[in-house]
Protein backbone atom coordinates (compact mmCIF):
# COMPACT_ATOMS: atom_id res chain seq x y z
CA UNK A 1 0.00 0.00 0.00
CA UNK A 2 1.15 3.51 -0.79
CA UNK A 3 -0.50 6.51 0.84
CA UNK A 4 -0.18 10.26 1.01
CA UNK A 5 -2.01 12.50 3.45
CA UNK A 6 -1.52 16.03 2.14
CA UNK A 7 -3.08 17.99 0.59
CA UNK A 8 -5.72 15.20 0.56
CA UNK A 9 -5.64 11.54 1.55
CA UNK A 10 -5.04 9.28 -1.44
CA UNK A 11 -3.93 5.67 -1.50
CA UNK A 12 -3.38 2.66 -3.72
CA UNK A 13 -3.13 -0.95 -2.59
CA UNK A 14 -2.16 -3.93 -4.72
CA UNK A 15 -2.47 -7.66 -4.07
CA UNK A 16 -0.99 -10.67 -5.82
CA UNK A 17 1.44 -13.54 -5.48
CA UNK A 18 5.04 -12.70 -4.63
CA UNK A 19 7.47 -14.50 -6.93
CA UNK A 20 10.75 -13.36 -5.42
CA UNK A 21 12.20 -11.38 -2.50
CA UNK A 22 15.73 -10.00 -2.68
CA UNK A 23 17.90 -7.85 -0.46
CA UNK A 24 17.81 -4.19 -1.47
CA UNK A 25 20.94 -2.77 -3.06
CA UNK A 26 22.35 0.74 -3.13
CA UNK A 27 21.70 0.81 -6.89
CA UNK A 28 18.02 0.01 -6.40
CA UNK A 29 17.74 2.59 -3.62
CA UNK A 30 19.25 5.28 -5.87
CA UNK A 31 16.93 4.37 -8.76
CA UNK A 32 13.85 4.52 -6.54
CA UNK A 33 14.84 7.78 -4.85
CA UNK A 34 15.61 9.37 -8.24
CA UNK A 35 11.99 8.78 -9.30
CA UNK A 36 10.62 10.96 -6.53
CA UNK A 37 13.33 13.40 -5.42
CA UNK A 38 15.27 16.19 -7.10
CA UNK A 39 18.70 14.97 -8.27
CA UNK A 40 20.54 17.01 -5.62
CA UNK A 41 18.63 15.23 -2.80
CA UNK A 42 19.02 11.60 -3.91
CA UNK A 43 22.41 10.77 -2.35
CA UNK A 44 21.53 12.30 1.03
CA UNK A 45 18.25 10.40 1.13
CA UNK A 46 19.88 7.08 0.19
CA UNK A 47 22.53 7.57 2.87
CA UNK A 48 19.82 8.27 5.46
CA UNK A 49 17.70 5.34 4.30
CA UNK A 50 20.57 2.86 4.44
CA UNK A 51 21.97 3.99 7.79
CA UNK A 52 18.83 4.93 9.73
CA UNK A 53 15.85 2.95 8.43
CA UNK A 54 17.01 -0.64 8.79
CA UNK A 55 16.92 -3.50 6.34
CA UNK A 56 15.07 -3.09 3.04
CA UNK A 57 13.97 -5.77 0.60
CA UNK A 58 12.60 -5.76 -2.94
CA UNK A 59 9.40 -7.70 -3.62
CA UNK A 60 8.60 -8.96 -7.11
CA UNK A 61 4.95 -9.74 -7.60
CA UNK A 62 2.22 -10.32 -10.15
CA UNK A 63 -0.50 -7.73 -9.45
CA UNK A 64 -4.00 -9.24 -9.44
CA UNK A 65 -6.16 -6.75 -7.53
CA UNK A 66 -5.84 -2.96 -7.30
CA UNK A 67 -7.77 -0.64 -4.99
CA UNK A 68 -7.32 3.11 -4.95
CA UNK A 69 -9.13 6.12 -3.56
CA UNK A 70 -8.94 9.88 -3.32
CA UNK A 71 -10.58 10.87 -0.04
CA UNK A 72 -10.24 14.58 -0.70
CA UNK A 73 -12.93 17.19 -0.42
CA UNK A 74 -15.90 16.37 -2.65
Secondary structure, 3 states (H helix, E strand, C coil): CEEECCCCCEEEEEEEEEEEEEECCHHHHHHHHHHHCCHHHHHHHHHHHHHHCCCCEEEEEEEEEEEEEECCCC
